Amino acid sequence: MKRTLLAVLAIIVALGLTLVAHPRFTKAEDDAPQLHDLRLVGTNDLQARSSYQPTVHRYSNNRWVIFVGHHALGTNPVTGDPLPSFNPLTGQNEENGTSIVDVTDPKKPKYLFHLPVANGAGGGQQMVRVCDGSTLPIHDNKVYLLRSYADSAHEIWDVTNPSNPLPVRTVAGGNPVISGLTGTHKSWWECDSGTAWVVGRRATDTAAGWRPGNHIMVFDISNPANPVFLRDWALDGQQPGGVPPPNFTAVPSIHGPISLGPTGNRVYFAYGTSSNGVMQIADRQKILTTPANDYKTAEIGRFVMQPVWGAHTSFPVLGVTLPDWAPNAPAGGNVRDFVVVTSEAGGAFCQQSIRHLTFVVDITGVAPNNEHRPQGVGTFEVPASSGDFCNKGGRFGPHATNENFGPPFYKKIVFVSYFNAGVRAFDIRNPFDPKEVAFFIPKPTGNTDFRCGTLNGVPNVCKQVIQTNNVDTDERGFIYIVDRANTGLHILELEGDAKKILQ
């Protein structure tokens, strides 16, 4: 029997045959990264800081810089020791803030600067957005960074020289964009108009009658030195005096928005994050022009999810042409609009009541009122059995998509950060039938932190495990992923059959 098996394997090797089911791993976890049609280009350890959002920005001199927001410093769950906070550029321990890395040469990322949040409580500033002053209505030659400041404020820095950020509206300067907050999260800044959809919660909101959770505070930041508050926005029912939506026991709070700006005149809001999810489509201009206490008129439609799923990221993929629908072309039916909505996974060792998914929602605006009634038409899922992910430790499942509208990926491939399953690439050329085409799971390093939970009834089982948190891309075709468990930044590139999709 053994000889027969060896003979069969020899024939397979000789003929160059490959046995393929769901893509699995090239090598064991302790030997190499686990991958399929995504190759590693370069890495940076980001000073072993727990990372949330990466934002890649192209400077006018064709320089590429990535800004990475970090969680607050924590402790090792096994030893109880403080996590690393040493910045070798300054020789000092620094509370977590923003890492600034030159990725012009993606094979050799160069760490330029760490901009700490020195709040005495571990710092942390998860969200970063960057705009060129030449694009903003101010029309200067600077580059600006909008970032959260722990849970207490949002502020602006001049990063024209990314190696030497300068304060514009900051907590330390006593003049942030907004302060006195008890929560912050993922904002959106329109570089063409300067309108910023800032996420947070004021310390006074409970007394004012706001229901729990963050909401949107809309600012005009067309001149970064002079932000102007415009209004609040939330899912109708969260505001003072509001009534919860039908069939909801609580009003879901905002995770983050994505705006198409004045040209597209739509904002896509993701509420609920991991449960009680709602993806809301709103008329941007009406938000900005209706009375500040009007939370109804601007809403165009909402995709209401089952209570076990939430809306973490709502990424619009618009104007997708479906070749197989060519007969519908005369009526415009072969070009359709979609939003990709992720529900954030949580719970170590898959200890949640449901498997979180990524949803494709049809929002096509042809014919009367179609945009008012979004329809779920597809899902992305990574089978846990394809990598024994439920036993690997930490979270398994989707977190966020990339949010880039330009080439080479838009309308072709969406990347989804998947915690212990790394980053996954899905072919969405037919959004009704999305298919996984590539993945990359980084190799744990000495910096990789532990995640603990209950496994098979045994409490407090801790494993050193990758937790890919967020993903960004650039028009050169590079993919950037960062790790929640302190493993750092990985720069990737498609190869093989997945790369052919971009042709």
N, C-alpha and C positions, 0 to 999 in steps of 0.2 A: 504493500500500500504506500509506504514512504517513497519507494522508488518511482511508483506511478505518479505521485504528486510532484516529485522533483522533475520528472520528465515533462509533465504538463507545464510547469513553471518555466522550464528551459525553452519550450516551444513558444510560449508567450513572449519571453525576452527576445528570442531570435527573430520573431516576426514584428517586434516593436509594438505589440498590442498593449492596451491599457484597459484595465477593468475599472469602469466609472459608475458610481451611483451618485448620491449627493456628494459634492466635493468635500474631501476630508483633508487630513494634514499630511504635510510632506515628511515631517520628522517628529520625534518625540518632543514633548514640551520642554524638557530640560536640555535639549540639544540645539534647537534653532527656532526661529519664528515659525509659526504655522501659517501657511499661505496658499493661495490659489490665484494665479493671474494678477497678483499685486506684488511688486518687488520693492524692497527697502532701498532708498536712495541715500538717506542721511538721518542722523539722530542728534539730539541734544538732551541732556539730563534735566534741564530747567532747574538746576540747583536742588533737585529732589523735592520740588514743591507740588502739592496736589493741585491739579489743573482743571479748569472748567472750559472757558471759551477761547479758542484761537481765532484771531482775525488777521488775515494776510492783506498787506497794503502795498501797492506799487507806487513808488516815488517817481517824480518827474524825470529823474536821471536814470530811469530803468533799474533802480535799486528796489529790491523786494525785502520787506521787513514784516515779521509776524509779531503780534502783540498777544500775549497769553494771560488771561485772568486766572487768579488762583483762589482756592478756598482758604479760609482761616486756618492757621496752624493748629494741628491736633497733637495727639500722643499715640505712640505705638500701642495697639490694643493688647498685645501680648506682654510687653515689658513695662508699659506705662511710662516709658521715657518720652520726652519731647521729640517730635519729628525734626528733621534737619531744617535749619534756618540760616545757615552760614552763606554769606555772599563773598566769594573769593575776590571779586573786583574791588570791594571796599574793606575786606578783612573783618567785617562785622556780622553778627547775627542780626537778621532783619525779619520783622513780621511780614507775612505774605502780602504781595501786592500784584504788580504786573511785570512779567518777564518780556523783554524786548530783544529779539533775535534777528540778525541779518541772515536771510535765506536766499540771497542773490545767487550764491553757489549752493544749491541744495545738498550737495555731497559734503559740504563743510559749513554747516550752520555756525554762526559766530554770535555768542551771547554778548550783547552790548550793554545792557543796563537792567537793574532791578529797581522798580519804583514801588517802595513799600507803602503799606497802609499802617501807619504807626499809631494805632489806637489803644495800645496797651492790652489788647485782648486777642492777639494772634493775627490781627489784620484781616486780610481777605478782601477780594474784589472780583467777583466772578465774571462780570460782564464788561466787554470792551467794544467800542465802535470807533471808527476812524474816518475822517473826512478831510479832503484837500480844501484849503481856503480858496484856491482858484476855482473850485466847483461851487462852494457855498456862495450865497449872495454877497458876502463881504468882499469877495474877489481879491484876496491878498495871496501871497506866495507861501503861506505857512501850511502846516499839517497839524490837525487837532485830534486829540483823543478824548472821547467821552467814556467815563467809567464809573461804576458804582464804588462806594467807599464803605466796605463792610455792609451792615444793614442800616446805616444811619444817614447816608447822603449820596448824591451824585456830583461829580466834579469834572472839570475840563483841564487838560494839559496841552501845551504846545510841544509837539514832538517833531518839529521840523528837522531838528537834529536828534535822531532817535537815541544817540549816545548821551544826550544831555537834555532831558525833558525839563520844560520850564512851566511854572504854575500860571494858569489863566483864571480859573474860578475854582478854588480848592478849599478843602476843610482847613488845612493849615493856614491858608491865607485869610480865613474868616469870611469867605464869600463864595461858597459852592453854588452850583446850579440850584440845589435844594438840599436842605438839611432837616433835622428834627424828625427823621424817619425811624420806623421800627422794622422795616423790611425793604429790600431792594431785589430786583432781579433783571431779566433780560430785556433791555431796551432796544429801540430801533431809531436810527438817525438818518433822515433823508438828506443826502449831501447836496441835492439840487435845490431844494427849497429851504433847508435848514430846520424843518419841523422835526422835533424829537418826541418820540413816544416813550416816555420815561416810566419805568415800573417801580412802584413802591407803595408804602403805607405810612401816613403821618402818625406821629404819636398821639395826635388829637382826634384821629378818625373815629375811634370807638365812641368817644364822648359826643361826636358830631352825628352819630347814628349810622355810620358805615358798618356793613356786615364784615365778617372776618376775611382776611387775606389781602393781597396786593391788588391794586388797580392801576390804570394808566393816568399819568399826569402829562398833559400835552404842553410842550414848550416850543417857542420860536427861538432856535439857536442859530439863526442865520448870521449873527455876529456873536462868536463864542465869548467875547468879553461882556456881552450884555444879554443874557438869556431872559426871555419874557414868558411868564406863565400864561397859558391860554385857557385851559379848562381841564376838568377831570373826565375820564371815560371808563365805563365798566359794563359788564353784562347787566342789562336792565334788571333791577332787583337788589343789586349790591349797594346801591347808593342810598343815602338817608331817605327814608320814607318809601323805598322801593318794595315791591312785592316779589317774593321768589318765583322763578319760572314754574309753570305747571309741572307736577310730578317730581319736583326737586325738593329734597328736605333741607338743602343748604344751597346758597348761591355759589357756584364755582368761581374762584378768583383767577385772575390772569396769570399766565406764565410768561407770555411774550407775544409781541406783534411782528408782522412783516408788512411793510407798506410799499405800494407801487408808486408813491409820490403823486404829484399833481398831474402827471401825464396819464398814469393808469387809473387814478382816482379810486383806488380800492385799498382797504386795509384788512388783513386777515389776522384775526385774534384767536389765540389758543388758550382755552380756559380748562381748569381742572387738573391738568398735569398727569395724574395717575388714576383718577377716578372722577365720575360725574362730568365727563368731558363734553365740551361744546367748542366747535370751530365756527366762528362768526365772521361773516362777510359784511363789511360796512362801507358806505359811501364816504370817502375821505373828506370831500368838500363840505358835506352836510355836517360831519362832526365838527368841523372848524367854523361853521356859520350858524348852526342852530343854537338856541339858548342853552346855557351851561347846565340847566336842570333837565334837559331833554336827552334821554338815553334810548329813545325808540325810533325816531324819525330816520336816523342815519343807517339803521340796520337794514340790510338787503336780504340776508338769509342766514340760517344757522344749521349746522350739521350736529344733531344731538346724538351722542354716543350712549351705549348702554352704561349703567352706573359703574361697572367694574373697569371701564377704560377711561382714560383722560386724554386731553389734548395738550401735549407738551410743545410741539413745534408744528406750525401750519405753513408749509412751503408751497407757494403757487407754481404750477408748471403749466404755462398757458400756450395756446396755439399749437397743440400737438396734431399733426396730420396723420391720419390713419389710412395707409395705402389700401387696405382691404375694404375700406368704406368708400372707395372711389365712386361707386354708383350714387352715393348720397351727396356728392360734391356740388351738384347744381343748387341744392337747397342749403349748402353750407354745413351739412351734417358730418362731413369727414374731418373737420377741424374742430377740436374740442379743448376745453379748459379743465384743469384738474388742480386739486390741492392735495399734497402728501402730508398726512397727519400722523405723528408718532404719539404713542402712549408710553409714558416712562415706566420701565420696569423697576422694581424694588425688591428687597428681601433676599438675603443670602440663601443659597442652595434651593432656589425656586420656591421659597416659602411664601407664595402668594396664592390667592384663590383662583387666579386666572393667568394665562400666558399673555403677556402684553404683545401687541402687534403694531405694524405700521399700515395705515389705511390709505387707499387712493379714493378720492372723492371727486365725482364729476360735478362741476359747477358751471357748465357751459351756458352762456347767456343768450343763445339763439332761441327764438320763439318766445311767446309771452311768459314772463315770470319764471323761466327755468332756473335762473340764478337764485331765485328765492327758495328753491327746494333742492338743496344739494343731495346727491345720491352716492352712497358708498358703492364702488364697483370692483374693488380689488384689495388684496392684502399682501404684505410681505411677511414672511416668517422664516426663521432659522430653526430647524428641528434641533431640540436639545440633544437628541441621540447622535447627531452628526459629530459631536465633539465631547460627549459626556459632560455637557456644560452645567447640568444641575448639581454635579458632584465636585466641580472645580473650585467652588467657593465664590463669595462675592455675588454681585448681581449678574443675572443673565437676561438679556432682552434689549429692546430698543431704547434709545435715549433721545437722540436728535438727528436731524438730517443736516447736510450742508445747505447753505442758503444763498448760493451764487447763481446769477441769472445769465452769465456770459458763457462763451465757448471755453473749453471744448465739450463740457459735460451736459449743459442744459438741454432738456427734452430727450436726452439719451440715457444718462446714468444718474441715479441718485445714490449718495453714500449715506449710510446709517450707522452711527456709533452704537455698539452693541455690548458694552461693558466687557464681561469676560470672554465674549466671542469676537472681540476686536472691532474692526470696521468691516461692513458688508456693502458690496456694490450690487445694485439692482438695475437691470435693463428695463426702462419704462417707455421704450418706443411704442409699445402697445400697453397703455396703462391699465387696460382691462385684464392683462395677463402678465404682470411683472415677474421677472425671473432673476434669481441670483446668478451673477456671472463671475464674481471675484470676492476674495476676503483676505484680510491680513490680521493676525493676532501677534502682537509683539512678544518677544521673549522676556520673562521677568528678569530683573536685575537685583543687585544687592540693595537698591533703593526702593524696590517694590514693597509697598506696605501690606499688612495683613488685613483680611476681612474675616469676621467671625459670625457664626450663626448656629442654628440647630440642624444637625445632619442625622437623619435616621433615628430621631428621638434623643440624640446625644447633644446637650446644650454646649454652647461656647466652643465649637470647633473652629479653629482659626487656620486659614490658608493664605499663603503669599500668592496673590492672583492679580492678573491684569484687569483693569477697569477702564477701558477706552470710553472717554466721556463725551467728547465733541470732535467735530470734523469740519475742516474748511478746505477749499480748493483754490487754485489760481488758473489764469488763462493759459499758462504754460503747460498745464496738464498735470501738475503735482497735487497730491492729496496730503493734508496735514492732519494728524491725529494727536490728541493729548490724553494723558492718563490721570484718572482721579486718584489712583493709588501710588502716585509719586514717581512713576517710571519715566516720565518726560515726554519729549516730542519725537515723533517718527514722521519722516517725509517719504512718501510712497509714489509709485508710478505704475499705471496699468501696463500689462504685457499680455502676450498670447492672444487668444480669441477675444478677450474682453477689450483689448486695445483696438481691435478691428472695428468695434462698434462706433468708434469716434471718426472713422474714415468717411 
